Amino acid sequence: MIAIVKSLQGIKTQTMPAQYVPYAEAVGKAAKLYHSGELDKEDFRLAVSSLKQDTWECVAFCQMSDELRVRWIMERAKEGEGGKC
């Protein structure tokens, strides 16, 4: 199945496999947080890599408020720090 995706500006229309749509939307929301200054570059990268692993996480991430998204990303960062030596 192919999905048609429009950019926020409505300038560019693309097609992509439907299974990637939740990931693309979630990364877009994380990018918005990064551009607004709520996330630094490292946190943005962590969010993208975490979202890549699970489609259902992407769907849940898209349904969250911006405040909850930032908290979700910070929780992932704390989990990652616990695993480092």
C-alpha positions in Angstrom: 0.0 0.0 0.0 1.3 3.5 -0.9 0.5 6.6 1.0 0.6 10.2 -0.3 2.3 12.6 2.1 2.1 16.4 1.8 4.7 18.6 3.5 3.6 21.1 6.1 4.0 23.9 3.5 1.9 22.0 1.0 4.7 22.5 -1.6 5.9 19.0 -2.1 3.8 15.8 -2.4 5.6 12.4 -2.0 4.6 8.8 -2.0 5.9 6.3 0.5 5.0 2.9 1.7 2.2 3.1 4.2 4.1 1.4 7.0 6.5 4.4 7.1 3.8 7.0 7.5 3.6 6.8 11.4 7.4 7.0 11.6 7.5 10.0 9.3 4.8 11.8 11.3 6.5 11.1 14.6 9.9 12.3 13.3 8.2 15.5 12.0 6.8 16.1 15.5 10.2 15.5 17.1 11.8 17.9 14.5 9.2 20.6 15.5 10.4 20.2 19.1 14.0 20.4 18.0 13.4 23.6 15.9 11.5 25.2 18.8 14.5 24.6 21.1 12.8 22.2 23.4 15.2 19.4 22.4 18.9 19.5 21.7 20.5 17.7 18.8 21.4 14.6 20.9 17.9 14.3 22.2 16.5 14.6 18.7 18.8 11.9 17.5 17.7 9.7 20.4 14.1 10.2 19.6 14.6 9.4 15.9 16.4 6.2 16.7 13.9 5.1 19.4 11.0 5.7 17.1 12.5 3.8 14.2 12.2 0.6 16.2 8.5 0.4 16.8 5.5 1.6 14.7 3.2 1.6 17.7 5.6 3.9 19.6 5.3 6.3 16.6 1.5 6.2 16.8 1.5 6.8 20.5 4.1 9.6 20.2 1.9 11.4 17.6 -1.0 11.3 20.0 0.9 12.9 22.9 1.1 16.6 23.7 4.4 18.3 23.2 5.1 18.2 26.9 4.6 14.5 27.0 6.7 14.0 24.0 9.6 15.8 25.6 9.1 13.8 28.8 9.1 10.5 26.7 12.4 11.5 25.1 14.0 12.4 28.4 12.9 9.0 29.8 14.6 7.3 26.9 17.7 9.3 27.6 17.7 8.2 31.3 17.3 4.6 30.2 20.2 4.9 27.9 22.4 6.4 30.6 21.7 3.5 32.9 23.0 1.1 30.3 26.3 2.9 29.7 29.5 1.9 31.4 
